[in-house]
Amino acid sequence: MPIPARAKTSGLKLAAAAAVGGTAMMLAGCDSQSGPTLQPSADTRQVTVVGAGQVQGTPDTLTVNASMEFIAPDATTAMNQTNERQQAVIDGLAAMGIDRKDIATTRADLQPQYGSDNTSIAAYRATNSINVKIRDLNKASNAIGLVVGTGGNATRINSISYSIEDDSQLVKDARARAFEDARDRASQYAQLSGLNLGKVISISESGGETPPVPMPAAGPRAMEAAVPLQPGQQTVSFSVTVIWQLD
């Protein structure tokens, strides 16, 4: 059927209106791995960017998790031997200047050990574990040597990790770098789109944690000599999402 001239004109007007409406866009969803995403917005133009910031600091604390473990024919002997050896370790650490509040028991258990038939109990294994937080890194090597020397073959060094006791300033610095990174990105997108960067609409953040740096544990034989320790550097990372208005 032929289309009346009036209807053709209306269709052209609707298409033109849609083209004009398509020029009001919102620039959003940009990060370091993907480009900006355009979304229609009837009221305002805006750009959303994710900024990242990192700073490094030197660890000042070492945490050691060490266990004493004995196997004996009866439960009482196994537990008593383990507890006595661990108590000697705790007393020795305190004597060298480590505060007792920085020594915490993390595990104390007793497990039966079955014989070859897997039905009868042949012995008992007792384990007592502690976390030792060493704030003076100059004492770290001697402290680990004391643990091994006192515990002997009953010693198990489960983990060693460095951390930063107070990383609040590092977090502030990383946050500032993340925001500046977001501002630089937003300014570039504003320039590319022929607009000016306006006021901040919203800010959301994530990060700021400093995970401890683990070190591989070693057995007692490897720790008979002085333990070489190197704290290295830790990285504090921060991420911030900022939305700016585009004028």
C-alpha positions, 0 to 999 in steps of 0.5 A, spaced: 500 500 500 502 506 498 504 511 504 501 517 504 506 523 504 504 526 511 506 519 514 513 519 511 514 526 513 512 524 520 517 518 520 523 523 518 521 527 524 521 521 529 528 519 526 531 526 526 529 527 534 532 520 535 539 522 532 538 529 536 537 525 543 543 520 541 547 526 542 546 526 550 550 521 552 554 519 559 561 517 559 562 511 564 565 505 566 572 506 565 578 502 568 585 500 566 583 494 562 577 497 558 575 503 555 569 508 556 562 505 556 557 510 553 550 510 556 544 515 554 542 520 560 537 525 559 539 530 564 547 530 565 553 528 562 558 524 566 564 520 566 566 514 571 573 512 572 577 507 576 584 510 579 589 506 582 595 507 587 600 504 590 606 505 595 611 501 598 613 500 605 619 496 609 616 491 614 617 492 621 614 486 624 615 479 624 610 473 626 612 466 627 608 460 628 611 455 631 609 448 634 612 443 639 610 436 637 611 429 641 608 422 640 608 417 646 605 411 648 600 414 652 596 421 652 598 424 658 606 423 657 605 426 650 601 432 652 606 433 658 612 433 654 609 437 649 607 443 654 613 443 658 617 444 651 613 449 649 613 453 656 620 453 656 620 456 649 615 461 651 619 463 657 626 463 653 622 468 648 620 472 654 627 472 657 630 475 651 625 481 651 619 479 647 613 481 651 608 475 653 602 479 650 605 478 643 606 470 644 599 467 643 597 460 643 593 458 637 593 450 637 593 445 642 590 438 640 591 430 642 590 425 636 591 418 637 596 414 632 593 407 629 597 401 628 598 398 622 591 394 622 588 401 623 584 399 628 588 399 635 591 405 638 599 405 638 600 412 640 598 419 641 601 425 638 600 432 642 601 438 638 602 445 641 602 451 637 604 459 638 604 465 634 610 470 636 610 477 634 617 480 634 617 487 633 624 488 634 627 485 627 634 485 630 631 480 635 628 475 630 634 471 628 635 469 635 628 468 637 627 463 631 634 460 633 631 460 641 625 456 639 629 451 635 634 450 640 629 449 646 624 445 642 629 440 639 627 435 634 620 437 637 620 443 633 615 445 627 616 452 624 609 452 620 610 459 618 614 466 618 611 472 615 613 480 615 608 485 616 607 493 617 604 494 624 602 501 622 600 502 615 595 508 616 600 513 612 601 508 607 594 507 606 593 515 605 598 516 600 596 510 596 589 513 597 591 520 594 595 517 588 589 513 586 585 519 586 590 523 582 590 517 577 582 517 577 582 525 576 588 524 570 583 519 567 577 523 567 580 529 565 583 526 558 576 523 557 573 530 558 578 533 553 577 527 548 569 528 548 570 536 547 568 537 554 570 540 561 571 536 567 566 539 572 564 537 580 565 530 583 558 527 583 560 520 587 566 517 590 567 510 592 573 506 594 576 499 596 583 496 598 588 499 603 590 492 606 597 490 607 597 483 606 603 479 610 609 477 606 609 469 607 616 466 608 617 458 606 618 454 613 624 450 614 625 444 619 629 444 625 635 441 621 635 447 617 635 452 623 641 450 627 645 455 624 643 463 624 637 464 620 638 469 615 632 474 614 630 479 609 624 484 610 624 486 603 618 491 601 611 491 602 606 494 597 600 498 599 594 498 594 588 502 593 583 503 588 577 509 588 572 509 583 570 517 582 564 520 578 565 527 575 560 531 571 562 533 564 560 540 562 
